[in-house]
Amino acid sequence: MSWGNRKSDRVYLEHRYEVNLMGVDGTWRRRCALLDVSATGARLEVEGSLEVLQAGEFFLLLSSTGLAFRRCELVRVDGNTVGVRFVVAEKKKRRGTVGGR
């Protein structure tokens, strides 16, 4: 699968946008730059070791306070550049209510 094989349109950033990756359990964090992003994923340039990304899932922190984030899974690695897919929770089907409410 190539970098250009996309399911949704990408936005390519002209300037570096600094973000962080963080382990789901919060035990590690890596600084990185957001290179491009879409509704379904992103491409990032990661600083430091990529070994911690072998966990497969982690958070992409879009704000310094951590209030804006996306859960991600690793899709590909090319040097210090990685591709991630955003994990979307499946919507649960609603069951009928009792008493017609």
N, C-alpha and C positions, 0 to 999 in steps of 0.2 A: 504494500500500500504506500503510495507516495504522499508527500506533504500536500500536494495540490488536490487530492481526491477528497472532496468535502461534501457533506450532506447539507450544509447550510452556509450562507454567505458569511465571509470573514471581514472583520474590520482590522486593517493594518495600521498600527500606530507609528506616527512619524517620530515621536520622542519616546525615550525610555519611560515606562510607567513602572515604578518599583512596587513590588508586591512580595508576599511571603507564602511559602508552603509550610504547613504544619501537620504533624502526625495526628491521626484520629484520636490517639490517646494523649496528645499534648506533650510527648516526651522529646520531640525534636522540631526544629524550625530551620528553614533555608531561605535566604534572600534570593530573589529572582526578578527578572524584568519580563513584563508582559509584552510579547512581540505582536501577537494578533489574537483575536477573540471572536467567537460566534455564539449563537444561542446554545450550541451543543458541546463546545470545547474551546481549547486555547493552545497556543504554542508559547513556551516560556524558555528563557535563558537562565539557567540555574547557577548560582555561585556555590562553590564548595563541592563536597562529595555527593554523588548521586546514589550512593549505596543505600541510604535510608528510604529511597523511593521504591525499593524492591517490595515493600509492604503492599504495594498495589493500590491502596486507597489512602487519601489524605485530603486536607483542606487547602484551598487556595484562598488566602486572606487578602481581600481587596482594599481594606482600610487599615490604618495603623492601630485602631482600637479593636479590630477583629469583628466589628459589627456587621460588615458586609463580607460574605464568604460564599464559596461554593464547594460542595463535596466533589472530589475528582477521583478518577482512576487513570493510571498510567497507560498510555496507548503505544508510545514509541520513544526511543532514545536515540539521539544522533549527537555524539560528543557531549557538550554541556547544554544542548537544546532538547527539550522534551515536549511531546504532545500529550495533552490530557483530554479526557472526555468527562463532561459533567454528569454526575450520578443524579438521576431524577427518581424520587420516590414514587412508587406506583400508587395510584389512587385506589382506595378500597371501595368496593361496591357497597352501597347502603342497603341495608335490609329493611323490610317493611316494619312499620312501627305498630305497637300494640294499641288497640282502641281507636285506630284511624287517625291518630295524631300526626 
